[in-house]
């Protein structure tokens, strides 16, 4: 009989009981494994420790009305800068940089960041990764600067609309 239990050479069902017992054991073992996996049982994985962060405030520059918050997330060989802003011109694009110095004593561009693109309400969030350890912070400090335009092709694009000082910790 195809697909059924094995028969003895005499045609009796002497092997039927062992066949069903074996199938039953396999099904019970499979169901147990699936139940444990579905419940997350047996897993010793834990939540990885959170990476160190530095929060900062983005303040209005040049009476732009643009302000917000920022966060640095440090890792071993790089750090990520996230900036959340409001008060921008709707649907506008702005070049942004990490500069040496501070908002009060401004220095040159240290690293280019992603462009900041405002939505229809004038809100924007941008995230950039800088490929150096945060410990490379110079003695003069760093600050995030978002400029008035999408590039520096026109003089009106260069002024800062918002700025945020980064701390060494």
Steps between C-alpha positions, in 0.01 A plus 500: 500500500658828389545769764365284781651298776730210419356149498671183603584246227188308611268794431414567862526833666775404744705806404209749511524579871876578495449717188236715665702526823800626303293752305336617823838553670627699202189720496518561876871591476431735207209666680717549811779662301255732325332596828831584666615700197170691481523599865862603474594234750852382529640826374770653713542805276463828682452854382835642393623785716404841369772710344613821674313811389546876518192722470524861388277796412482664159447874555370766263762695306459825307133541608404198286251352749653153439573294811493143622693220661785272413652178617838336455517121526856384553645171380857373498619643167229753408208699629156584368354851508121538491346846483126576532394853404187713473436849368669447164362628173263225375648262240845663522843335489796606715866401500631396842844443648685407812736792569789540741444759770165602647193694396652804679855458360449343162767304316539319171313202365626175650251255339216530252165371627191396306286779357206603714175481301191663652155355442188700413467615864862620529609204715805289420700208636834395362751237606867487402782267595848642554772239449728600788473428872320771698810515720669689213307808619754784488575718801311783328191277482260425218164643404231405251417780258204505260533766232231707328518331161569173319861591420735800493437612142331820617601734783154476661543123545803519732358647823408256774132445582566282804799382700568249776811462718619146572644412838804282557303250712 
